[in-house]
Amino acid sequence: MAHSLNEQYIADTVGNERASADTTARDRLESVATTVQPPGRSPNPFDPSAPNCQDWLQDYVRRLVEEGFIGSSASSVVQTAPRVI
């Protein structure tokens, strides 16, 4: 089942609709995100076995489950999502 998401929820703004590029964690979810190592630059970006942002998201969701922020069912949702290159 496909869902749509309003673009206003995607942009990171500072409250005045201007894009923000800060690196300071503003809440506990962002603090957890800073502890998850991002994937490095891949020499072959089209290699399906190379770590990518989807792998990072799985690690982040796993960490959120471990910290008790979300239920364990979230992990299976992320793991069964289609992988996109």
C-alpha positions as CSV (number, residue, x, y, z in Angstrom):
1,M,0.0,0.0,0.0
2,A,1.5,3.3,-1.1
3,H,1.2,6.4,1.2
4,S,1.8,10.0,0.3
5,L,3.6,12.5,2.6
6,N,3.1,16.2,2.5
7,E,6.3,18.0,1.5
8,Q,6.0,20.3,4.5
9,Y,7.1,17.3,6.7
10,I,10.2,16.6,4.7
11,A,12.1,19.9,4.8
12,D,14.2,20.7,7.9
13,T,13.3,24.3,8.7
14,V,13.9,26.6,11.7
15,G,10.3,27.6,12.1
16,N,10.3,30.4,9.5
17,E,10.2,28.0,6.5
18,R,13.9,28.6,5.7
19,A,16.0,25.5,5.3
20,S,18.3,24.7,8.2
21,A,21.7,22.9,8.0
22,D,22.5,22.7,11.7
23,T,24.2,19.6,13.2
24,T,23.0,20.0,16.8
25,A,20.7,17.3,18.1
26,R,17.5,19.1,19.2
27,D,15.7,16.2,20.9
28,R,16.2,12.6,22.1
29,L,15.4,11.1,18.7
30,E,18.0,13.2,17.0
31,S,20.5,12.4,19.8
32,V,20.0,8.7,19.0
33,A,20.6,9.4,15.3
34,T,24.0,10.9,16.1
35,T,25.1,7.6,17.6
36,V,24.5,5.6,14.4
37,Q,27.4,5.6,12.0
38,P,26.5,6.7,8.5
39,P,27.6,4.7,5.5
40,G,30.9,5.7,3.9
41,R,31.2,6.8,0.3
42,S,31.0,3.7,-1.9
43,P,33.5,3.3,-4.8
44,N,30.5,1.8,-6.7
45,P,27.3,3.6,-5.8
46,F,25.2,1.1,-7.8
47,D,26.6,-2.0,-5.9
48,P,23.4,-3.4,-4.2
49,S,25.6,-5.0,-1.4
50,A,27.3,-1.7,-0.5
51,P,26.0,0.0,2.7
52,N,23.7,2.9,2.0
53,C,21.2,5.2,3.6
54,Q,18.7,2.4,3.8
55,D,21.1,0.4,5.9
56,W,21.6,3.4,8.1
57,L,17.9,3.7,8.6
58,Q,17.7,0.1,9.6
59,D,20.4,0.6,12.2
60,Y,18.7,3.8,13.4
61,V,15.3,2.1,13.8
62,R,17.1,-0.8,15.6
63,R,18.7,1.7,18.0
64,L,15.3,3.4,18.6
65,V,13.8,0.0,19.5
66,E,16.7,-0.8,21.8
67,E,16.3,2.6,23.6
68,G,12.5,2.0,23.9
69,F,11.3,4.9,21.8
70,I,9.4,2.7,19.3
71,G,8.0,-0.8,19.3
72,S,10.0,-3.8,17.9
73,S,7.5,-4.2,15.0
74,A,9.1,-1.1,13.4
75,S,12.2,-3.1,12.7
76,S,10.2,-5.6,10.6
77,V,8.5,-2.8,8.7
78,V,11.9,-1.3,7.7
79,Q,13.4,-4.7,6.9
80,T,10.6,-5.7,4.5
81,A,10.5,-2.3,2.7
82,P,11.7,-2.5,-0.9
83,R,15.3,-1.5,-1.3
84,V,15.9,1.3,-3.8
85,I,19.2,2.2,-5.4
